[in-house]
């Protein structure tokens, strides 16, 4: 028996070529609504948002959309964006409760990633790894919860304009930062997006991210998963800097889809990575 795995679309991976993984889309709301699915014209959305002067935001999948994604599965795992950033987790939990009530004996559990983007897919891949090893549902849940203690998220934003439009910083600060080449480097800590450094220039931003990795327990041979928003050069520079110090890094690269593109904006990076797998060195999120 295979598990049904459902994530919301902030995972950046909308399908994996098999039937046991699927996503439910978030939506971006500006002058019009953009559904984060494979049919979306991402470049068109980004151009529209660059020209948009008003407020913008996102909306999460509703309970019905989660229920539809469960199909008729007996064992379901869900993975969501941080509950502090979206209502997706709450909707997934409600859908799971309704599904289990309607289908006695079935199981649904939702992992709150406490992050967004690549870290979500690291959780998904861990579920698939456990399934391939023949682990049962409860064993898989326990192993993934333990693994989640040791994975983390960093980000680096080239633009603060979207933060300004959503009231996180003033528009004046965002424009001055853009003119001076100031980036925002930060982390998802406790499920909240937290700015930590403001490096000036691309080279300094790369150096800052590598130092943040080391401070948070990254080790040679660990997994590093990077999503970039129209920033292949920045992603490559970061990869090169990491491999210079950690040559055995397991590396995966992907492009952001709509929700993460909305957050990161053009030039942004979102980084999921494994920290140290022991209590002494690991900087746990919990």
C-alpha positions as CSV (number, residue, x, y, z in Angstrom):
1,X,0.0,0.0,0.0
2,X,1.4,3.4,-0.9
3,X,0.9,6.7,0.9
4,X,-1.0,9.6,-0.7
5,X,1.2,12.7,-0.3
6,X,-0.3,16.1,-0.7
7,X,1.4,19.4,-0.4
8,X,0.2,22.9,-1.1
9,X,1.9,24.6,-4.1
10,X,4.4,26.6,-2.0
11,X,6.5,23.5,-2.3
12,X,7.5,24.6,-5.8
13,X,7.1,21.0,-7.2
14,X,3.6,20.6,-8.6
15,X,3.9,17.0,-9.7
16,X,6.5,14.2,-9.7
17,X,5.3,11.9,-12.5
18,X,3.5,9.5,-10.3
19,X,0.0,9.2,-8.8
20,X,0.8,9.2,-5.1
21,X,2.0,12.9,-4.9
22,X,-0.1,15.9,-5.8
23,X,-0.5,19.5,-4.8
24,X,-3.3,21.9,-4.0
25,X,-2.8,25.4,-5.3
26,X,-2.5,28.7,-3.4
27,X,-3.6,31.8,-5.2
28,X,-2.0,35.2,-5.6
29,X,-4.5,38.1,-5.4
30,X,-3.7,41.5,-7.0
31,X,-5.7,43.2,-9.7
32,X,-6.7,39.7,-10.7
33,X,-6.3,36.2,-9.3
34,X,-3.4,33.9,-10.2
35,X,-3.7,30.2,-9.5
36,X,-0.4,28.5,-8.6
37,X,-0.7,25.6,-10.9
38,X,1.0,24.2,-14.0
39,X,-1.2,26.3,-16.3
40,X,-0.1,29.6,-14.9
41,X,1.9,32.0,-17.0
42,X,4.5,32.8,-14.3
43,X,6.4,35.4,-16.3
44,X,3.2,37.1,-17.1
45,X,2.2,37.2,-13.4
46,X,5.6,38.6,-12.4
47,X,5.3,41.3,-15.0
48,X,1.8,42.2,-13.8
49,X,3.0,42.3,-10.2
50,X,5.9,44.6,-11.1
51,X,3.5,47.1,-12.6
52,X,0.9,46.7,-9.8
53,X,0.7,49.7,-7.5
54,X,-1.8,48.5,-4.9
55,X,-1.8,45.9,-2.3
56,X,-1.4,42.2,-3.1
57,X,-1.7,39.0,-1.1
58,X,-2.3,35.3,-1.2
59,X,-5.1,32.9,-0.4
60,X,-4.8,29.3,0.7
61,X,-6.5,26.1,-0.5
62,X,-9.9,25.5,1.1
63,X,-11.0,22.4,2.9
64,X,-12.8,21.1,-0.2
65,X,-9.7,21.3,-2.3
66,X,-7.7,19.3,0.2
67,X,-10.5,16.7,0.5
68,X,-10.5,16.3,-3.3
69,X,-6.8,15.8,-3.4
70,X,-7.0,12.9,-0.9
71,X,-9.0,10.9,-3.4
72,X,-9.9,7.6,-1.9
73,X,-6.6,7.0,-0.2
74,X,-6.4,5.1,3.1
75,X,-3.2,6.7,4.4
76,X,-2.5,10.4,3.6
77,X,0.4,12.7,4.6
78,X,0.0,16.5,3.9
79,X,2.8,19.0,3.9
80,X,2.0,22.8,4.2
81,X,3.6,26.2,4.2
82,X,4.1,27.5,7.8
83,X,0.8,28.1,9.6
84,X,2.2,31.5,10.5
85,X,2.3,32.5,6.9
86,X,-0.9,31.0,5.6
87,X,-4.2,29.3,6.6
88,X,-3.2,26.2,4.5
89,X,-2.2,24.2,7.5
90,X,-5.5,24.8,9.3
91,X,-7.5,23.9,6.2
92,X,-5.5,20.7,5.7
93,X,-6.1,19.7,9.4
94,X,-9.8,20.4,9.1
95,X,-10.0,18.4,5.9
96,X,-8.1,15.5,7.5
97,X,-10.5,15.4,10.5
98,X,-13.5,15.4,8.1
99,X,-12.0,12.7,5.9
100,X,-11.2,10.4,8.9
101,X,-14.7,10.9,10.3
102,X,-16.2,10.0,6.9
103,X,-13.8,7.1,6.3
104,X,-13.3,5.2,9.6
105,X,-9.9,3.5,9.6
106,X,-8.2,5.9,7.3
107,X,-5.4,8.1,8.5
108,X,-4.5,11.7,7.6
109,X,-1.6,13.6,9.2
110,X,-0.4,17.1,8.3
111,X,3.2,18.3,8.7
112,X,3.5,22.0,9.3
113,X,6.8,22.7,7.5
114,X,7.3,25.9,9.5
115,X,8.8,27.2,6.3
116,X,8.1,27.6,2.6
117,X,9.6,26.1,-0.6
118,X,12.5,23.6,-0.6
119,X,12.2,22.5,3.0
120,X,8.7,21.3,2.2
121,X,10.1,19.0,-0.5
122,X,12.7,17.7,1.8
123,X,9.9,16.5,4.0
124,X,8.0,15.0,1.0
125,X,11.2,13.2,-0.1
126,X,11.7,11.8,3.5
127,X,8.2,10.4,3.4
128,X,8.9,8.8,0.1
129,X,12.2,7.4,1.4
130,X,10.4,5.8,4.3
131,X,7.7,4.4,2.1
132,X,10.4,2.9,-0.2
133,X,12.0,1.3,2.8
134,X,8.7,-0.4,3.7
135,X,8.0,1.6,6.8
136,X,4.4,1.7,8.0
137,X,2.4,4.8,8.5
138,X,3.2,5.5,12.2
139,X,6.9,4.7,11.8
140,X,7.1,7.0,8.8
141,X,5.4,9.8,10.8
142,X,7.8,9.4,13.7
143,X,10.9,9.4,11.4
144,X,9.8,12.4,9.5
145,X,9.0,14.4,12.6
146,X,12.5,13.6,13.9
147,X,14.1,14.5,10.5
148,X,12.2,17.8,10.5
149,X,14.0,18.9,13.6
150,X,17.2,19.0,11.5
151,X,16.1,20.8,8.4
152,X,16.0,24.6,8.0
153,X,15.3,27.4,5.6
154,X,17.3,30.5,4.6
155,X,16.4,33.1,2.1
156,X,18.0,36.1,0.3
157,X,15.9,38.8,-1.3
158,X,17.2,41.2,-4.0
159,X,14.1,43.3,-3.8
160,X,12.1,44.6,-0.8
161,X,9.2,46.1,-2.9
162,X,6.8,43.2,-2.2
163,X,7.6,43.5,1.5
164,X,6.8,47.2,1.3
165,X,3.5,46.6,-0.6
166,X,2.4,44.3,2.2
167,X,3.4,46.7,5.0
168,X,6.5,44.8,6.2
169,X,8.9,47.7,5.5
170,X,8.3,51.3,4.2
171,X,8.3,51.9,0.5
172,X,11.1,54.5,1.0
173,X,13.3,51.9,2.7
174,X,12.6,49.4,-0.1
175,X,13.5,51.9,-2.8
176,X,16.7,53.1,-1.1
177,X,17.8,49.5,-0.5
178,X,17.3,48.7,-4.2
179,X,19.3,51.7,-5.3
180,X,22.2,50.8,-2.9
181,X,22.1,47.1,-3.8
182,X,21.2,46.0,-0.3
183,X,19.8,42.5,0.0
184,X,17.9,40.9,2.9
185,X,19.2,37.6,4.1
186,X,17.2,35.7,6.7
187,X,15.7,32.5,8.0
188,X,12.4,30.8,8.8
189,X,12.7,30.6,12.6
190,X,9.8,29.2,14.5
191,X,7.7,29.4,11.4
192,X,8.2,33.1,11.0
193,X,10.1,34.8,8.2
194,X,12.9,36.6,10.1
195,X,15.4,39.0,8.4
196,X,18.9,38.5,9.9
197,X,21.4,40.4,7.7
198,X,21.4,43.1,5.1
199,X,24.4,42.4,2.9
200,X,25.3,44.9,0.2
201,X,25.9,43.5,-3.3
202,X,25.7,40.0,-4.7
203,X,29.1,38.8,-3.6
204,X,28.6,39.8,0.0
205,X,25.1,38.2,-0.1
206,X,26.6,34.9,-1.2
207,X,29.3,35.0,1.5
208,X,26.6,35.8,4.1
209,X,24.5,32.8,3.1
210,X,27.4,30.4,3.4
211,X,28.3,31.7,6.8
212,X,24.6,31.3,7.9
213,X,24.7,27.7,6.7
214,X,27.8,27.0,8.8
215,X,26.4,28.7,11.9
216,X,23.3,26.5,11.6
217,X,25.1,23.2,11.5
218,X,25.5,22.4,7.8
219,X,28.0,19.7,7.2
220,X,29.8,18.2,4.2
221,X,27.6,15.6,2.6
222,X,24.4,17.1,3.8
223,X,21.5,18.0,1.5
224,X,21.0,21.5,0.1
225,X,18.0,22.4,-1.9
226,X,17.7,25.8,-3.6
227,X,14.8,27.5,-5.3
228,X,15.5,30.6,-7.3
229,X,13.2,33.2,-8.8
230,X,14.7,34.2,-12.1
231,X,18.1,34.2,-10.5
232,X,20.2,31.4,-12.1
233,X,23.5,33.3,-11.7
234,X,22.9,33.9,-8.0
235,X,22.0,30.3,-7.5
236,X,25.2,29.2,-9.3
237,X,27.4,31.6,-7.4
238,X,25.9,30.3,-4.1
239,X,26.4,26.6,-5.2
240,X,30.0,27.3,-6.2
241,X,30.7,29.0,-2.8
242,X,29.1,26.1,-0.9
243,X,31.0,23.4,-2.9
244,X,34.3,25.3,-2.3
245,X,33.9,24.5,1.4
246,X,31.6,21.4,1.3
247,X,32.6,19.5,-1.9
248,X,30.4,16.5,-1.1
249,X,27.1,18.5,-0.7
250,X,24.1,16.8,-2.2
251,X,22.5,19.6,-4.2
252,X,19.2,20.1,-5.9
253,X,18.0,23.2,-7.8
254,X,14.6,24.3,-8.9
255,X,12.7,27.4,-10.0
256,X,10.1,29.0,-7.8
257,X,6.4,28.6,-8.7
258,X,3.8,31.4,-8.2
259,X,3.6,31.6,-4.4
260,X,7.3,31.5,-3.7
261,X,7.9,33.8,-6.7
262,X,5.5,36.2,-5.1
263,X,7.4,36.1,-1.8
264,X,11.0,36.0,-3.2
265,X,10.5,38.3,-6.2
266,X,13.0,38.3,-9.1
267,X,16.5,37.7,-7.9
268,X,15.5,35.9,-4.7
269,X,16.7,32.6,-3.3
270,X,15.0,30.2,-0.9
271,X,17.3,27.6,0.6
272,X,16.4,24.4,2.4
273,X,19.2,22.4,4.1
274,X,20.0,19.7,6.6
275,X,21.7,20.8,9.7
276,X,23.8,18.6,12.0
277,X,22.1,15.4,13.1
278,X,22.9,15.7,16.8
279,X,21.6,17.8,19.7
280,X,25.0,19.5,20.4
281,X,25.4,21.1,17.1
282,X,22.0,21.3,15.6
283,X,20.2,24.7,15.7
284,X,16.6,23.2,16.0
285,X,13.6,25.1,14.9
286,X,11.4,23.9,17.7
